[in-house]
Amino acid sequence: MELLDRIDSTSAIPKYLQVVNAVIEDIEAGILKRGERVPSINETSEMYYLSRDTIEKAYRVLRKKGVISSVKGKGCYISNSFAVDKVRVLLLFNKLSAYKKAIYYSLLKTLGEEAVVDLHIHHYDGKICSTLIQENIGKYDYYVIMPHISTNMDSFTQALDKIPEDKLILLDKNIDTYKGNCGAVFQDFERDIRRALHSGEDLMSKYKRFVLVYPREISYPIEIVKGFRQFCREMSIDHTVIGGIHQEPLVAGTAYLVLEESDLANLIIETRAKGLELGKDIGLISYNDTPLKKILDDGITVVSTDHELMGETAGYMIKHKLRERVHNPFTLVRRNSL
């Protein structure tokens, strides 16, 4: 295995994953054969001047993927059952959360054993995302990317243009500046929040004021604010946007739309402390549904997209080689807090 010239110490990809990619590339190229013995961890470490820990991590991943198997007393061998024709997917998320995990596991379930999915996080940074794209061009059959970028957008869009259109799927959000004909499963944040709130007009009518708790330090789409304000203007309801639940006193007759779980918890705590009742004195809508919100405080009303369906749709498009643009459903789920 000529690994040394393919290990880039400046790469954002950990060295052990670079080793994993190199081994799989060699199998796909026919350089390594099924049933062939691979050097031991110590042999590979010494041969390519890589730490034993790096090689040990790489071999652990290769075993988990079914690429290599261990034979007691003999060493490691390329697995006869390893399928090189599996669809390889590079999945780039902006962050990890309960909602992102729901998308990820739904995608895996839909693709099943026919695909290998490698997940990386770009932390809203266009430069990190650009590096991950450029270092992996040509290595994957599909690139599924959440384009929630708050810094270095130009670097990101330039890298995005290097991905063949038929291999790219944008997930969760559209990009106006991208002119290519790629697949997409997306939310329309401004329109979605406005329409979902209008579907609950009868519930909102008992509140005099509507407050959006929109944390400034977290990169939520600004379109949520635009859709919220548009709804309030159309309903002629007094409204404001604040950065945290403690920025103003809790007043009866007010409804709140909260994005962060911490603000959800703090609002419930403060409501109880003041002897107020959710769904009567204080209205509460939470953004994005979770199983806990179905039972918390007798049920928390939510506005949410269907995260599992988003992952399922992306997986279906990959399996059937489709290049569609699909708007993912977004609804108001009525529960007792409103």
C-alpha positions in Angstrom: 0.0 0.0 0.0 1.6 3.3 -1.2 0.1 5.3 1.5 2.7 7.9 2.5 2.3 10.1 -0.5 -1.5 10.2 0.1 -1.4 11.3 3.7 -1.7 15.1 4.0 -0.8 16.4 7.4 -2.5 19.8 6.7 -5.8 18.2 5.7 -9.0 18.7 7.8 -9.6 15.0 7.4 -7.9 13.0 10.3 -5.0 10.9 9.2 -6.7 7.7 10.2 -9.6 8.4 7.9 -7.1 9.2 5.1 -5.6 5.7 5.6 -9.2 4.2 5.5 -9.9 6.1 2.2 -6.5 5.0 0.7 -7.2 1.3 1.5 -10.6 1.4 0.0 -9.3 3.2 -3.1 -6.6 0.5 -3.6 -9.3 -2.2 -3.4 -11.5 -0.4 -5.9 -8.5 0.0 -8.2 -7.6 -3.7 -7.9 -4.2 -3.0 -6.2 -5.4 -4.9 -3.1 -7.2 -8.1 -3.7 -9.9 -9.9 -1.7 -8.4 -12.4 0.6 -4.9 -10.7 0.5 -3.1 -10.2 3.8 -2.5 -6.6 4.9 0.4 -5.5 7.0 -0.1 -5.5 10.8 -0.6 -2.3 12.7 3.0 -2.2 13.8 4.3 -3.0 10.3 2.2 -0.3 8.7 3.1 2.2 11.4 6.8 1.6 10.8 6.6 1.4 7.0 4.8 4.7 6.6 6.1 6.7 9.6 2.6 7.0 11.1 1.8 6.6 14.7 0.5 3.3 16.0 -2.6 5.0 17.3 -3.4 6.3 13.8 -3.2 2.9 12.2 -5.0 1.2 15.0 -8.0 3.7 14.6 -7.9 3.2 10.8 -8.0 -0.6 11.1 -10.8 -0.4 13.6 -12.9 1.6 11.1 -11.9 -0.8 8.3 -13.1 -3.7 10.4 -16.4 -1.9 11.2 -17.0 -1.2 7.5 -16.3 -4.9 6.7 -13.3 -4.0 4.6 -10.8 -6.1 6.6 -11.2 -9.0 8.9 -8.9 -10.5 11.5 -7.8 -14.2 11.5 -6.5 -15.2 14.9 -2.8 -15.9 14.8 -2.4 -14.9 11.2 -3.2 -11.2 10.9 -5.6 -9.0 8.9 -7.0 -9.8 5.4 -9.1 -8.0 2.9 -12.6 -9.4 3.4 -14.0 -11.6 0.6 -17.4 -10.2 1.3 -16.5 -6.5 1.0 -18.5 -5.0 -1.9 -16.6 -2.3 -3.8 -19.7 -1.4 -5.8 -21.5 0.2 -2.8 -22.7 3.7 -3.3 -20.4 6.1 -1.4 -22.0 9.2 0.1 -20.2 12.2 1.7 -22.7 13.8 4.1 -21.8 17.3 5.4 -23.9 18.7 8.3 -23.6 22.2 9.9 -23.9 20.7 13.4 -25.1 17.7 15.3 -28.4 17.9 17.0 -31.4 15.6 17.7 -33.0 16.8 14.4 -29.8 16.2 12.4 -29.5 12.7 13.9 -33.1 11.9 12.8 -32.2 12.9 9.3 -28.9 10.9 9.4 -30.5 7.7 10.7 -33.4 8.0 8.3 -31.0 8.4 5.4 -29.0 5.3 6.5 -32.1 3.2 6.9 -33.4 4.2 3.4 -30.0 3.4 1.8 -29.5 0.2 3.8 -26.6 -2.0 3.0 -26.3 -0.6 -0.5 -24.3 2.5 0.6 -21.5 3.7 2.8 -22.1 7.2 4.3 -19.3 9.3 5.8 -20.5 12.1 8.0 -18.5 15.3 8.6 -19.4 18.6 10.4 -18.5 22.0 8.9 -19.7 24.2 11.8 -21.3 26.8 9.6 -17.8 27.6 8.2 -17.6 27.8 4.4 -13.8 27.3 4.5 -14.1 24.1 6.4 -16.9 22.9 4.1 -14.9 23.9 1.0 -11.8 22.0 2.2 -13.9 18.9 2.9 -15.4 19.1 -0.6 -12.2 19.7 -2.5 -10.3 17.0 -0.7 -13.0 14.5 -1.5 -13.9 15.3 -5.1 -14.0 12.1 -7.2 -14.0 9.9 -4.1 -17.8 9.7 -3.6 -20.8 8.9 -5.7 -23.0 11.5 -4.0 -22.3 14.7 -2.0 -25.2 15.5 0.4 -24.6 18.9 1.9 -26.5 21.2 4.4 -25.5 24.7 3.1 -26.1 26.5 6.4 -23.0 28.7 6.1 -22.4 31.9 8.2 -18.7 32.6 7.3 -16.6 32.3 4.1 -19.6 31.9 1.8 -17.6 32.6 -1.3 -15.1 29.8 -0.6 -18.0 27.4 -0.1 -19.9 28.4 -3.3 -16.7 28.1 -5.4 -16.1 24.5 -4.0 -19.8 23.6 -4.6 -19.4 24.4 -8.3 -16.7 21.7 -8.6 -19.2 19.0 -7.7 -21.0 17.4 -10.7 -24.6 18.5 -10.7 -25.9 14.9 -10.8 -23.8 14.0 -7.7 -25.0 16.9 -5.5 -28.0 17.0 -3.2 -28.6 20.1 -1.1 -30.3 19.3 2.2 -32.6 21.4 4.4 -31.9 24.7 2.6 -31.7 26.2 -0.9 -28.9 28.5 -2.0 -30.0 31.4 -4.3 -26.5 31.9 -5.6 -26.2 28.3 -6.8 -27.4 28.1 -10.4 -26.7 24.4 -11.0 -29.4 21.7 -11.6 -28.8 19.5 -8.6 -31.1 17.6 -6.3 -32.5 19.2 -3.2 -34.7 18.4 -0.2 -35.3 21.7 1.5 -37.4 23.9 3.8 -38.6 27.4 2.6 -38.1 28.9 6.1 -39.8 32.3 5.5 -42.9 30.9 3.7 -43.1 27.8 6.0 -43.2 29.6 9.3 -45.7 32.1 8.0 -48.1 29.4 6.6 -47.7 27.2 9.7 -48.6 30.1 12.1 -51.6 31.1 9.9 -52.9 27.5 10.4 -53.1 28.3 14.1 -54.9 31.6 13.9 -57.7 30.4 16.1 -55.3 29.5 18.8 -53.4 32.8 18.5 -56.5 35.0 18.7 -56.5 34.8 22.6 -53.1 36.5 22.9 -52.4 40.2 22.7 -48.7 39.9 21.9 -46.4 37.5 20.1 -42.7 37.2 20.9 -40.0 35.4 18.8 -37.0 34.3 20.9 -34.2 34.3 18.3 -30.7 33.8 19.8 -28.2 36.0 18.1 -25.2 33.8 18.8 -26.6 30.8 17.0 -26.9 30.7 13.2 -30.6 30.1 12.6 -31.9 31.2 9.2 -32.9 34.9 9.2 -35.8 33.9 7.0 -37.5 32.6 10.2 -37.6 36.2 11.5 -38.9 37.5 8.2 -41.7 35.0 8.1 -42.6 35.6 11.8 -42.9 39.4 11.2 -44.9 39.0 8.0 -47.4 36.8 9.9 -47.7 39.3 12.7 -48.3 42.2 10.3 -51.0 40.2 8.4 -52.7 39.4 11.8 -52.2 43.0 13.1 -50.7 41.6 16.3 -48.2 43.4 18.5 -44.9 41.6 18.2 -41.2 41.7 18.9 -38.0 39.7 18.5 -35.7 39.1 21.5 -32.4 37.3 21.9 -33.2 35.4 25.1 -36.2 34.6 27.3 -34.9 36.7 30.2 -34.6 39.9 28.2 -38.1 41.1 29.2 -40.6 40.2 31.9 -43.1 37.4 31.4 -46.6 39.0 31.0 -49.9 37.2 30.8 -51.5 37.4 27.4 -48.3 36.8 25.5 -47.4 34.0 23.1 -43.8 32.9 22.5 -42.1 31.1 19.6 -38.8 29.7 20.9 -36.1 28.1 18.8 -33.6 26.9 21.4 -34.3 24.1 23.9 -32.7 26.2 26.7 -35.2 29.0 26.1 -38.1 26.4 26.1 -37.0 25.1 29.5 -36.5 28.6 31.0 -39.9 29.8 29.8 -41.6 26.8 31.4 -39.7 27.3 34.6 -40.6 31.1 34.7 -44.2 30.4 33.8 -44.5 28.0 36.8 -42.7 30.4 39.1 -45.2 33.1 38.4 -48.2 30.9 38.8 -49.2 31.2 35.1 -50.6 28.5 33.0 -49.4 27.4 29.6 -52.1 27.5 26.9 -54.2 29.9 28.9 -52.1 32.8 30.3 -49.0 32.2 28.3 -48.8 30.7 24.8 -45.8 28.6 23.8 -44.7 27.3 20.4 -41.4 25.4 20.0 -39.4 25.1 16.8 -38.7 21.5 15.7 -40.5 18.5 17.2 -39.0 15.9 19.4 -40.6 12.9 21.3 -40.0 14.8 24.6 -42.2 17.7 23.5 -45.1 15.4 22.9 -45.3 14.7 26.7 -43.5 17.7 28.3 -46.0 19.9 30.4 -49.0 18.1 28.9 -47.7 18.6 25.3 -45.8 21.5 23.7 -47.2 22.9 20.5 -44.5 22.9 17.7 -43.8 24.2 14.2 -41.6 21.6 12.5 -40.5 20.0 9.3 -40.5 16.2 9.1 -36.8 15.4 9.6 -37.2 11.7 9.1 -38.9 12.3 5.8 -36.1 14.6 4.7 -33.5 11.9 5.2 -35.8 9.3 3.6 -36.4 11.5 0.5 -32.7 12.1 0.0 -32.0 8.4 0.3 -34.7 7.6 -2.2 -33.2 10.1 -4.7 -29.8 8.5 -4.3 -31.1 4.9 -4.7 -33.1 5.8 -7.8 -30.6 8.3 -9.3 -33.2 11.1 -9.3 -32.4 14.8 -9.5 -35.5 16.4 -8.1 -36.1 19.6 -6.0 -38.5 18.6 -3.2 -40.0 21.0 -0.6 -40.1 19.1 2.7 -43.4 19.4 4.6 -43.6 21.9 7.5 -46.6 22.1 9.8 -48.0 23.4 13.1 -48.6 20.5 15.5 -51.3 21.5 18.0 -50.8 20.6 21.6 -51.8 22.1 25.0 -49.2 24.8 25.3 -51.0 27.1 22.9 
